């Protein structure tokens, strides 16, 4: 499936600034995943220079643990593509 890059850019520009950073980080992750870099190579990469936001710090220091996409969607009573 081909994606219109102009539509992606327009959607990105509509995001609030804090969400733009998250979207960029995720796209960067997908790019690395696509290049089949393993975790050892990723761990050796230099960290970016952007400080974590207060929300990111809170999440990082949280003891709540990881929640999958499906679990989050279920908690919010939203539909998922996952088969139940």
Protein Blocks (a to p, Z undefined) as FASTA:
>chain_A
ZZdfklmmmmmmmpcfklmmmmmmmmmmmmmmmnopafklmmmpccdfbdcdfklmmmmm
pcnbpadfklmmmmnopacfbdZZ
